[in-house]
Amino acid sequence: MTVAPVKLGILGCGRMGSAHARIVAGLVPDARLVALGDVDRGAAERLAAHLGDPRVHDSAASLAADPGVDAVLVAVSSSRHLDAIRILAAAGKDILCEKPLALTMAETQEAMRVTAAAGVRLQVAFMRRHDPDYRRAKARLASGDLGRPFLFQSLQFDMEPPPLAFADPRVSGGIWVDMGIHEFDLARWLMEDEVDEVMAYGSTLTHPDLASVGDVDSGVAILRFAGGGTGTVRLARDTTYGEDVRTEVTASGGSVWVGMLPLAPGAVSGSGTVAIDGLDPAVPRFERAYAEQTRDFVRSIIEDRPVTVTGADSRAALAIALAADRSMREGRPVTVAEVVGR
């Protein structure tokens, strides 16, 4: 059993890596940020200067070779996840990896294989599973008090589109993988059911330049669940009013909501009433989720137990995302089995 604090390194010092580093340094008491790694050494050094000067590395191999690192949070581009996972697993480092594990089913399976063979933990950063509002919604549905869930609805609208180099599906997977994978994971988790079929549509009406790299700026996916339920997922690369994330699950005896403008609290209905949860507007949206996600990963190391969000969860959500992408491009419903079978 590892004695706290867990000595944590972060690979990737861009937008997500920097956010993770600041959260680890300030909000995860059972971890100590000891190392940062980025191919842009200057970016790592600048971030380190604000966070107590953890050691700086300029490659995954260098970070993996650091004997003072117990585990690594991977926040490089999605297209580079598998390479990083291979290197870190071979060095015996436990891994918390930003979503998705990889951009294809075969590469995702390989990430799961190499970490299992090395005997290291692999947790996927589906951080909404750790968000207090989403956890309350999950508990309310799991209690059975609201009856059987039958309709899932979610949306995710970003503040601004990413650079074209990132939007390129070869780098990020495109809108359905990069953004939609969170919604598809929520669909499985909250409905406690698997998605069988997807019909998806996309457009480039507001940012036509995204078409030059093969991506879209907005999309809608219709989901059919194995148990007979249905759902919709709506995505947009930007809005006129800022980031917006909302989810609703309708059940036979009531509904749960997460994200109700403008403050994004949760809510529940039943027996003819609606109760709204409070939310502290001073805390950035999902900061709690990112912090609790890393705390949960660190505790799995300290307590010597399996992680709570696994490679299998990433594989299942990726299959839905790839089905949505294929449906949009081919103009037809696509079963998840078609994607999994490839």
Secondary structure, DSSP 8 states (H G I E B T S, - for coil): ---SSEEEEEE--SHHHHHHHHHHHHH-TTEEEEEEE-SSHHHHHHHHHTTT--EEESSHHHHHT-TT-SEEEE-S-GGGHHHHHHHHHHTT-EEEEES-S-SSHHHHHHHHHHHHHHT--EEEE-GGGG-HHHHHHHHHHHTSTT--EEEEEEEEE-SS---HHHHSHHHH--HHHHTHHHHHHHHHHHHTS-EEEEEEEEE-SS-GGGGGGT--SEEEEEEEETTS-EEEEEEES--SS--EEEEEEEETTEEEEE--TTT--EEEEETTEEEE----TTS-TTHHHHHHHHHHHHHHHHTT---SS-HHHHHHHHHHHHHHHHHHHHTS-EEHHHHHT-
